[in-house]
Amino acid sequence: MDLVNRVSQHFSASIELKIQAMSQLASPIVRASQMMVKCLQKHHKILTCGNGGSAGQAQHFSSELVNRFEKERRALAAIALTTDTSALTSIANDYAYEKVFSRQVEALGQSGDVLLAITTSGNSFNIVNAIDTAHTQGVLVVLLTGRDGGKAECQLKESDVAIRVPAQSTARIQEVHLLVIHCVCDIIDQVLFTQ
């Protein structure tokens, strides 16, 4: 087995998908970023959630806002709903794993906030439930997804934004999600902190 060639194929597939997705995703990335800028300008917060690798990306995004991305600036309000193990395990134990994010959105989400929900398949029940609860709370939704968008994308309202990566592979979708997150962080910094 030629492992160097296998690595090269992964790089090539990732590059090709990013080039293919660029024109399709640029507008929704800008819309999502503008939504988040307005949220932060009005002193609201961004809640993030996802499972597995998407949980890591939700945490990555919130850390870039709370700490900093590429420029020195004030901290921005973001909370990753994937990090409070006591809340996660008690909700999963007392209710169901499908409610681990929706209960937190119910507790923390306020009108004017934004929920960044990340699911490569679009079919994670805890993400679908979080979106429903966000709508009940008056929280806008940005959905990062892939494949056909799944049930999560079907839950969105016109005021929400879907950023769907046109791919089937979880690994490739997650690679583009990371790029999307960095684009959003850059736009937030440019709009809020460039004089």
Secondary structure, DSSP 8 states (H G I E B T S, - for coil): --HHHHHHHHHHHHHHHHHHHHHHHHHHHHHHHHHHHHHHHTT--EEEEESTHHHHHHHHHHHHHHS-SSS------EEETTS-HHHHHHHHHHT-GGGTTHHHHHHH--TT-EEEEE-SSS--HHHHHHHHHHHHHT-EEEEEEETT-HHHHHT--TTSEEEEES-S-HHHHHHHHHHHHHHHHHHHHHHHH--
